């Protein structure tokens, strides 16, 4: 007996024929595909009737170890009844049989990650009924053999290669070049051969009960949510918090009934360039899986206009309607059955960074959307990351080095060693070796290697193949369908007939042009065009949180300004000590045995530091510059190897034995928690004095030259308010001396990095004296988790694989733990001092999710590396618009 609660739970939502029980707002429940099928039905598009089983049903199925929720079987039967009425067919009928497709569809698009079954409902009886109903015997048996193949592979896990070998053997026997060259009698023979493959692999006869087929197919889609490839895809793409996949059961329409039929995939605008022109591929007399599988090379969508003009014009019209309705570029799957167009799916299309910018700006200028929607929804922060990808330098390329030309599937340049398997790509990435993954065609099983590789090269497949779609989504360079090369997995090589490239050889690929080069090629940074700059002005209209940069050199500072930085949030002074003369001076300071000797050595460093600060202040004229005082332990400036120790001792004119002893005495068991940061300044206040003098002398000097300088001196590694006060006294005393000596002064701020958990706990005490906080989330993450950033790579991979962590905390801010310390310190600090300026300067400052969190906590700014500044600007604007 079902209890009353179970009876109220709805798991199945119908759509089609102008009716829909869902809409596009229900993606979490119906998945993206199911929600859009319902939406399209409701606005009158020709969508074959069907129903969607909810993600909640998948969750309950997984939680109960493969048992369907109560009532689901009855709801599925009712759903089939609905389709029968709408399509005027009957499931399993020997006169007018209804055939179904069963597809997955999660709330977040995961192309190719989960499973699909087509032509479900065929058996020896219904196939003959299909022959009588359509008058096309070849079509009926072609559909039957496809169904056995897909059902066997997807549902029963029979390797697809077993079916592929079978059809290849038969084609060779019949003298057929393509699948379409097999006649009806050959397809009947193939059906029997496929059944034999099925029985041999499973020990069972192929099921002829349509409802048994349907139940097993639904289970297979549910199960695919927990497949290794789907789990890996979600981990790589940081997809979390979803219940499971929905299941879409829909009446079949056929693109393989003859030459007046077709199937394809198209985008309402070019996903690589953003051009406002229908873009895609199709196959005549084929089913949808043929297009994305790369088994046959599809035709450009433009050719459809001459072959089936009415259907093409209707597709153009529906594309415009969908784009206008959704306010975004659409990725559409369609089938044409006897010249009648059906829309099977629409979703917002994956696109490159360059295309995203162009689509957003042009759709706004066309009046389809406003600027707010363009910024909030049409461009992702990662798209801007892609725009900064390097390109092959044409000046250093000659035609002789071109190995082959393929399709420009995903832009950007990649240089690496050739590998032919995902496993080797992943291993190479773990060893920090750049590789290009070379495959005949990729499949979802290759997802790990595709992620690990610098770029992807395939010899087969089109612009909508698995390799192309996944690479574009990730912004990873890809050349697809490069038929100029022949790949041989056995010899681990590929050749174009003249040049043979073996595993481990270097190649370069240009994903924007589809070109493959022999050897390592020079790459150049891309130029940001007028559309980019226009879009970023829109971004800044909606952004109210500042974005600064982490920069230690005038060159990086200039680059950051070009990317829109509004000051420097972290200037690491230790990076300025590694020039030849400077390193000698600081080493002299370290080995000094008295205060007098140390001050003499620091006097030699002072001009270098002052010069560095002047150069940076000049670049940042009118903008704040936060300078962190010396942070790392002193031993980092000393050599470790005996030969180096001997050489440096001679340079410093000291005894090798004495110098080696000094090196040993400074070594620490745990330097991250050792004599560093403010502890150095407290032990050796003369270091803080010298750095403060260099900063303020540079600032006052430039003030006299007409520059506007806003120095902010940041004390690192504070754990107590007493440590902060001790260092601030030294800074303020030195500042007073400098101002007296120079007969001028300048406003400056003194603040601290919050990077020790204790500092967050006593932030109110520190805020009494500090004028700003800047969260050093790199160290704060290390100390909160107790993970060494340098060593965590040994186990973080397993933590992510096993779900112990959802994301690498050194890449994405840990909101539950580290984030709570940020929240607490901000609240406690501002309660004590409402005017307290608060920012973040760890690399989390350029990661979109982390930026959103910082915005929600009311931080004044985020700071990140120059190349991540545009990403942070967009993430901050999108956070404000939310």
TITI-82867 format. One line per field, with one value per residue (C-alpha): residue number from 1; x, y, z. Coordinates in steps of 0.25 Angstrom, whole numbers. Each point is the difference from the previous one (the first is absolute). Layout:
BEGIN
num <- NUM;...
c1 <- X;...
c2 <- Y;...
c3 <- Z;...
This chain:
BEGIN
num <- 1;2;3;4;5;6;7;8;9;10;11;12;13;14;15;16;17;18;19;20;21;22;23;24;25;26;27;28;29;30;31;32;33;34;35;36;37;38;39;40;41;42;43;44;45;46;47;48;49;50;51;52;53;54;55;56;57;58;59;60;61;62;63;64;65;66;67;68;69;70;71;72;73;74;75;76;77;78;79;80;81;82;83;84;85;86;87;88;89;90;91;92;93;94;95;96;97;98;99;100;101;102;103;104;105;106;107;108;109;110;111;112;113;114;115;116;117;118;119;120;121;122;123;124;125;126;127;128;129;130;131;132;133;134;135;136;137;138;139;140;141;142;143;144;145;146;147;148;149;150;151;152;153;154;155;156;157;158;159;160;161;162;163;164;165;166;167;168;169;170;171;172;173;174;175;176;177;178;179;180;181;182;183;184;185;186;187;188;189;190;191;192;193;194;195;196;197;198;199;200;201;202;203;204;205;206;207;208;209;210;211;212;213;214;215;216;217;218;219;220;221;222;223;224;225;226;227;228;229;230;231;232;233;234;235;236;237;238;239;240;241;242;243;244;245;246;247;248;249;250;251;252;253;254;255;256;257;258;259;260;261;262;263;264;265;266;267;268;269;270;271;272;273;274;275;276;277;278;279;280;281;282;283;284;285;286;287;288;289;290;291;292;293;294;295;296;297;298;299;300;301;302;303;304;305;306;307;308;309;310;311;312;313;314;315;316;317;318;319;320;321;322;323;324;325;326;327;328;329;330;331;332;333;334;335;336;337;338;339;340;341;342;343;344;345;346;347;348;349;350;351;352;353;354;355;356;357;358;359;360;361;362;363;364;365;366;367;368;369;370;371;372;373;374;375;376;377;378;379;380;381;382;383;384;385;386;387;388;389;390;391;392;393;394;395;396;397;398;399;400;401;402;403;404;405;406;407;408;409;410;411;412;413;414;415;416;417;418;419;420;421;422;423;424;425;426;427;428;429;430;431;432;433;434;435;436;437;438;439;440;441;442;443;444;445;446;447;448;449;450;451;452;453;454;455;456;457;458;459;460;461;462;463;464;465;466;467;468;469;470;471;472;473;474;475;476;477;478;479;480;481;482;483;484;485;486;487;488;489;490;491;492;493;494;495;496;497;498;499;500;501;502;503;504;505;506;507;508;509;510;511;512;513;514;515;516;517;518;519;520;521;522;523;524;525;526;527;528;529;530;531;532;533;534;535;536;537;538;539;540;541;542;543;544;545;546;547;548;549;550;551;552;553;554;555;556;557;558;559;560;561;562;563;564;565;566;567;568;569;570;571;572;573;574;575;576;577;578;579;580;581;582;583;584;585;586;587;588;589;590;591;592;593;594;595;596;597;598;599;600;601;602;603;604;605;606;607;608;609;610;611;612;613;614;615;616;617;618;619;620;621;622;623;624;625;626;627;628;629;630;631;632;633;634;635;636;637;638;639;640;641;642;643;644;645;646;647;648;649;650;651;652;653;654;655;656;657;658;659;660;661;662;663;664;665;666;667;668;669;670;671;672;673;674;675;676;677;678;679;680;681;682;683;684;685;686;687;688;689;690;691;692;693;694;695;696;697;698;699;700;701;702;703;704;705;706;707;708;709;710;711;712;713;714;715;716;717;718;719;720;721;722;723;724;725;726;727;728;729;730;731;732;733;734;735;736;737;738;739;740;741;742;743;744;745;746;747;748;749;750;751;752;753;754;755;756;757;758;759;760;761;762;763;764;765;766;767;768;769;770;771;772;773;774;775;776;777;778;779;780;781;782;783;784;785;786;787;788;789;790;791;792;793;794;795;796;797;798;799;800;801;802;803;804;805;806;807;808;809;810;811;812;813;814;815;816;817;818;819;820;821;822;823;824;825;826;827;828;829;830;831;832;833;834;835;836;837;838;839;840;841;842;843;844;845;846;847;848;849;850;851;852;853;854;855;856;857;858;859;860;861;862;863;864;865;866;867;868;869;870;871;872;873;874;875;876;877;878;879;880;881;882
c1 <- 0;5;-2;-7;13;6;-13;2;14;0;11;-4;-3;-6;3;-4;-12;0;-1;10;0;13;8;14;1;-1;14;4;-12;-1;14;4;-5;-13;-3;3;-8;-12;3;1;-13;-7;4;-5;12;-1;6;-3;-9;7;2;11;3;5;14;-7;-4;15;5;-10;4;15;-3;-9;11;-8;-14;-10;-8;-14;-10;10;-3;-15;4;10;-12;-9;11;1;-16;2;10;-8;-12;8;7;-12;9;1;12;3;-12;2;-8;5;11;5;15;7;13;6;10;6;0;6;-2;13;4;10;2;2;2;-13;-8;-10;-8;-8;-10;-5;-12;5;-1;-2;-15;1;11;-10;-11;10;3;-15;-3;12;1;15;6;14;-3;-7;11;11;-8;0;15;3;-10;7;14;-4;-8;11;11;-8;-9;8;14;4;12;-4;12;-6;-12;10;8;-12;-5;14;1;-13;3;13;-7;-11;10;-6;8;-10;-11;-10;5;-6;-13;-12;4;13;-6;-9;12;7;-12;2;15;-2;-10;11;10;-10;-3;14;4;-12;-4;-15;-8;-3;-13;-12;-9;-1;-3;12;9;-5;2;14;3;-5;9;12;-2;-2;13;8;-1;10;9;15;0;-12;6;13;-7;-7;13;8;-11;-3;-15;-6;-13;-8;-10;3;-4;-14;-5;-7;-9;-4;-7;10;0;9;11;4;-13;7;6;-11;4;11;5;10;5;1;3;-8;13;14;6;14;-1;-13;-5;-15;-2;-6;12;0;0;-10;-1;-10;-6;5;-3;5;11;7;3;6;7;9;-3;-4;5;-11;-4;1;-14;0;-2;-13;-6;2;-4;-13;-2;-14;6;12;-8;-9;13;5;-13;-1;14;-3;-13;8;11;-9;-8;12;8;12;7;-6;6;-12;-1;-10;-5;-7;-10;-5;2;-6;8;0;8;6;8;4;10;9;12;14;9;14;4;1;-13;-7;5;-5;-14;-2;3;-7;-13;0;2;-11;-10;-2;6;4;14;-3;-4;12;9;-7;-3;7;14;7;12;8;-3;8;11;0;2;14;4;13;-1;11;9;-1;14;7;-9;3;-9;10;-3;-15;-4;-14;-13;-13;-12;3;-8;4;10;13;14;6;14;3;5;-9;-8;-10;-8;-7;7;14;-5;-5;14;7;-8;3;15;-2;3;-8;-7;-9;-10;-1;-12;-8;-12;-3;-10;-5;10;11;-5;11;11;-7;0;15;5;4;-8;-7;1;-9;0;-15;-12;-6;-2;-11;7;3;14;-4;-12;8;13;-8;-7;13;7;10;7;-6;2;-10;-3;15;-2;14;6;-1;1;5;-2;8;13;-4;2;-7;4;-4;7;13;3;-2;-2;2;-4;8;3;-3;-12;-7;-15;-8;-14;-5;5;0;15;9;15;12;9;-1;-5;1;-13;-4;-11;-13;-5;-12;-10;-10;-11;7;3;-15;-5;10;-5;-14;5;6;-14;-5;12;1;12;14;10;14;12;12;12;15;5;-3;-2;-11;-6;-1;-6;-10;-4;-3;-9;-8;7;-3;12;10;-6;13;15;9;13;8;-1;8;12;4;8;15;5;-13;2;14;-4;-11;9;10;-11;-4;14;3;4;-4;-11;11;3;-14;-3;12;-6;-14;6;5;-14;-8;3;-4;-13;-3;2;-9;-11;1;-1;-13;-6;3;-8;-11;-2;-12;-3;2;12;1;14;2;13;10;-8;9;10;14;5;-7;10;12;5;-2;10;15;5;-9;3;15;-2;-8;9;11;-9;-2;14;-3;5;-7;-1;-6;-10;-4;-3;-8;-9;-2;-4;-11;-6;-14;-8;-12;3;-14;-3;14;8;-6;-10;-2;9;12;-4;-1;13;7;-8;11;-6;-13;6;8;-12;-9;10;1;-15;-2;12;-4;-14;4;10;-11;-10;10;0;-15;-4;-11;5;-9;9;-5;10;-5;6;0;-3;-7;-5;-2;-4;14;8;-8;3;14;3;-10;9;12;-7;-6;13;8;-11;2;15;-1;-10;9;12;-8;-7;-13;-10;-10;-12;2;-8;5;-8;2;-1;-10;6;1;-14;3;1;-14;-5;6;-3;-7;12;9;-10;2;14;-1;-6;-2;-1;4;-3;12;-8;11;7;-14;-4;13;-2;-15;1;14;4;13;-3;13;-3;-15;1;4;-14;-10;-3;-5;-8;-7;-2;-6;-9;7;2;-8;10;15;0;12;-7;-14;-2;-5;-13;-4;13;10;-12;-6;13;0;-15;4;12;-7;-12;8;10;-11;-8;12;4;-12;10;9;4;0;5;6;13;2;-2;-14;-3;0;-9;-15;-7;10;-2;-15;2;9;-11;-11;9;1;15;5;9;6;14;6;11;-1;-6;-11;-4;-11;-5;-2;-6;-11;-2;-2;-10;-8;0;-5;-11;-4
c2 <- 0;14;10;13;8;-9;3;15;-1;3;-6;1;13;-1;9;1;4;14;-6;1;-3;7;12;5;5;-15;-4;-5;-10;-3;2;10;-9;-3;14;5;-10;4;15;-3;-7;11;10;-8;-6;-14;-9;-15;-4;-5;0;3;-8;10;1;-4;-13;-2;4;-10;-11;2;1;-13;-8;-1;0;9;9;-4;4;2;-12;4;15;-6;-8;12;8;-10;1;15;-2;-10;9;12;-8;-10;-12;-11;-5;-14;-1;-9;10;14;-1;11;1;8;7;0;11;6;14;7;14;4;-4;-12;-3;-15;-3;-9;-10;0;-11;2;-8;-7;-9;-8;-15;-10;3;16;1;-7;9;12;-5;-1;14;7;-8;0;-13;5;11;-10;-10;11;6;-14;-3;14;-3;-14;7;12;-9;-10;10;10;-9;-13;6;-8;7;8;-6;-14;6;9;-12;-8;11;2;-15;0;12;-6;-13;8;10;12;12;8;-5;6;-9;-13;-4;-5;-15;4;8;-12;-9;11;0;-15;1;11;-9;-10;10;4;-15;-4;13;-1;-15;5;2;14;5;1;6;15;3;-8;7;14;-4;-5;13;9;-7;1;16;0;-8;8;12;-8;-5;3;9;9;1;4;10;6;1;6;11;2;-4;-3;0;-8;-11;-8;-1;1;-10;5;-10;5;-5;-3;8;-5;6;-13;-3;5;11;10;-2;5;3;10;10;15;12;13;7;-5;-5;2;14;5;4;2;-11;-14;-10;-15;-13;-11;-14;-4;-13;-2;0;11;-9;-1;15;1;-14;4;-13;8;13;10;11;15;5;9;-12;-3;13;-7;-14;3;15;1;-8;9;13;-5;-3;14;5;-9;3;15;-2;-9;10;12;-9;-4;13;-8;-8;-14;-13;-8;-15;-2;-12;2;-12;0;15;3;7;-4;7;-11;9;15;5;12;-4;-2;11;5;12;9;-5;3;14;2;-7;8;14;-2;-6;12;9;-7;2;-14;2;11;3;-6;-13;0;2;-9;-12;-1;1;-9;4;-12;6;12;-10;-6;13;1;-13;0;-1;-6;11;0;6;-13;-9;-5;-9;-11;-3;-1;-15;1;9;-4;8;12;-7;9;12;2;-5;-13;-6;-13;-14;-10;-11;-9;-4;7;-8;5;14;0;-6;11;11;-6;1;14;-3;7;-10;0;-11;-6;-9;-5;5;3;-6;3;-10;9;12;-1;0;11;9;-4;3;14;-2;-11;-5;-10;-6;-2;8;13;14;-6;-13;-4;6;13;2;-3;7;13;-1;0;10;-11;1;-11;-4;-10;-9;2;-11;4;-9;-15;-5;-13;-4;-13;7;12;10;8;4;9;-9;8;3;-10;5;-10;1;9;9;15;6;13;2;13;-2;13;-4;-15;-2;-10;3;-9;4;11;13;14;6;14;6;4;15;4;6;12;-9;-5;14;4;-12;3;14;-6;-9;11;8;-11;-3;7;-9;4;-9;2;-8;-8;6;2;6;12;-9;-8;12;6;-13;0;14;-4;-10;10;-2;11;0;-10;-9;-8;4;-10;7;-13;-2;12;-5;-11;9;-3;12;0;-15;3;11;-7;-12;9;5;-14;-4;12;-2;14;11;9;-10;-3;15;1;-11;6;13;-6;-6;13;6;-12;-1;15;-1;-12;7;13;-8;-6;13;7;-11;0;15;4;-15;-7;-9;-10;-4;-12;0;-11;-13;-13;-6;5;-14;1;11;-10;-11;-15;-8;-1;5;12;3;0;9;10;0;4;11;6;-2;-9;-13;-12;-7;12;3;-15;1;12;-7;-12;9;7;-13;-3;-13;7;14;3;1;5;13;8;12;9;-9;4;15;-1;-8;9;14;6;-8;6;14;-2;-4;11;10;-5;0;14;7;-5;5;14;1;-3;9;11;-4;2;-15;-4;-11;-8;-10;-11;-7;-14;-8;-15;-12;7;-9;10;14;2;-4;10;11;-3;1;12;8;-3;4;13;4;-2;8;12;-1;0;11;9;-3;3;12;-6;-11;-9;-8;-15;-11;-11;-14;-14;-13;-10;-13;-7;-5;6;14;-2;-4;13;9;10;2;1;10;10;4;-6;9;-12;-15;-8;-15;-8;-12;-9;-1;1;-12;-8;3;-2;-14;-3;-3;4;6;-5;-15;-1;-4;-14;-2;10;-8;-11;9;6;-14;-6;13;3;14;5;10;3;10;7;3;3;6;-9;7;-9;1;11;8;0;6;11;3;0;9;10;1;1;10;9;-1;6;10;2;7;-12;-3;-15;-8;-13;-2;-15;-6;-3;14;-4;-12;3;-8;6;14;-2;-4;12;10;-6;2;15;0;13;-7;-13;-1;-10;-2;9;-10;-3;14;0;-13;6;13;-8;-9;12;6;-13;-1;14;-3;-12
c3 <- 0;-3;11;-1;-1;-11;-8;0;-6;-15;-8;-15;-7;-14;-12;-15;-9;5;15;11;15;2;-5;-1;14;5;-4;14;-1;-15;-4;-11;-11;6;4;-14;-6;8;-3;-15;1;7;-11;-11;-6;-7;11;0;12;12;15;10;12;11;6;14;-6;-4;14;7;-10;4;14;1;-8;-13;4;-7;9;3;-10;-11;-8;-1;-4;-11;-5;0;-7;-11;-2;-1;-11;-7;-1;-5;-11;-3;2;10;8;-5;-10;-12;-9;4;10;8;2;10;3;15;3;12;4;13;4;-5;-14;0;-15;-3;15;1;-8;-11;-6;-13;-8;13;-2;-12;0;-11;-1;1;-10;-10;4;-2;-14;-4;7;-8;-12;2;4;0;10;9;1;1;12;6;-1;6;12;3;-1;9;10;1;2;9;8;0;0;-12;-6;-13;-7;-1;-8;-8;-4;-4;-9;-6;-3;-7;-8;-5;-3;-8;-6;6;3;9;10;-10;-11;7;-6;7;0;5;12;3;1;8;10;2;2;10;8;0;6;10;4;1;8;10;0;-3;-12;-5;8;-9;10;-2;14;5;-10;5;15;-3;-8;11;10;-9;-1;15;2;-10;11;8;-11;1;-12;6;13;-5;-9;11;8;-11;-2;15;-2;14;7;-10;3;-12;-15;-5;-11;-13;-7;-13;-13;-10;-13;-11;-8;-7;-8;-13;-7;4;14;8;14;6;10;-2;7;-2;0;-3;13;-3;-6;5;-15;-1;-10;2;2;1;-7;-5;-6;-10;3;14;14;10;7;-14;0;14;0;-12;-7;-13;-4;0;-10;3;4;-12;-9;6;-7;-14;4;9;-2;8;12;0;-1;12;8;-2;4;13;3;0;9;10;1;2;10;8;-2;-3;-11;-1;-3;-7;-4;-11;-9;-13;-3;-14;-2;14;10;15;11;10;9;2;11;1;-9;5;-6;0;7;-12;-5;14;-1;-14;3;12;-6;-13;6;9;-11;-8;11;3;14;9;5;14;-6;-9;12;9;-9;-13;4;10;8;-6;-14;3;4;-13;-7;6;-6;-8;-15;-10;-4;-16;-1;4;-8;-14;-8;0;15;-2;2;-3;0;7;6;9;11;12;-1;7;-2;7;-1;6;-1;-8;9;-6;13;11;10;-5;-1;15;4;-8;6;14;-4;-5;-14;-11;-9;-12;0;-14;-2;-13;8;14;9;14;5;-4;9;10;-11;-8;13;3;-14;-5;-13;-8;-14;-7;-14;0;4;-3;7;9;3;14;0;-6;10;12;-4;-3;13;7;-9;-3;-14;-9;-15;-4;-12;-5;-11;-6;11;2;15;4;14;-1;-5;9;-12;-10;-14;-12;-10;1;14;12;14;11;15;7;-12;1;-8;0;-3;-3;3;-6;-14;1;-3;6;0;1;12;11;-6;7;5;2;9;-7;-2;6;-10;1;3;12;5;-2;8;11;1;2;10;8;0;9;8;14;6;-4;-7;3;-5;7;-6;3;-12;-9;-12;7;6;-14;-6;12;-3;-14;5;9;14;9;9;6;11;2;-3;5;4;1;-15;-1;7;-11;-9;0;8;9;4;4;9;7;2;6;9;4;4;8;14;6;-2;-6;-11;-3;-1;-10;-8;0;-4;-13;-2;2;-14;-7;8;-2;-15;-1;7;-8;-13;5;6;-13;-7;10;0;8;4;14;1;11;4;8;9;-1;3;-3;9;-2;-4;-13;-4;2;-8;4;-8;5;-13;0;15;-4;-12;8;12;-9;-6;14;4;12;4;-6;13;7;-11;-1;15;-1;-11;9;12;-8;-6;7;1;-4;-6;-4;15;3;1;-11;-2;12;8;-8;1;15;2;-10;0;-9;-12;3;1;-13;-8;6;-4;-14;-2;6;-6;-14;3;5;-12;-10;7;-3;-15;0;1;9;9;10;7;9;9;3;12;-3;9;12;10;12;1;8;-12;-9;10;1;-15;-2;11;-9;-13;6;7;-13;-8;10;-2;-16;0;9;-9;-13;5;-6;4;-7;5;2;6;9;0;0;-7;7;-3;13;6;14;-7;-5;14;6;-12;8;9;-12;-7;11;-6;-14;-11;-10;0;-12;0;-4;-3;-5;14;7;-8;3;15;1;-7;5;-14;-6;-13;-5;4;-1;-14;5;5;-5;-13;9;9;-13;-6;12;3;13;-6;-11;-5;2;12;-6;-13;5;14;10;4;12;7;-5;-5;14;6;-11;4;15;-2;-9;10;12;-6;-5;13;6;-11;-10;-10;-1;-14;-3;-12;-4;-7;-1;-14;4;-4;-14;1;-3;11;10;-5;1;15;2;-6;9;13;-4;-3;-7;-10;-5;-5;-10;-10;-12;-10;9;2;-11;6;13;-6;-6;12;9;-10;-1;15;1;-10;8
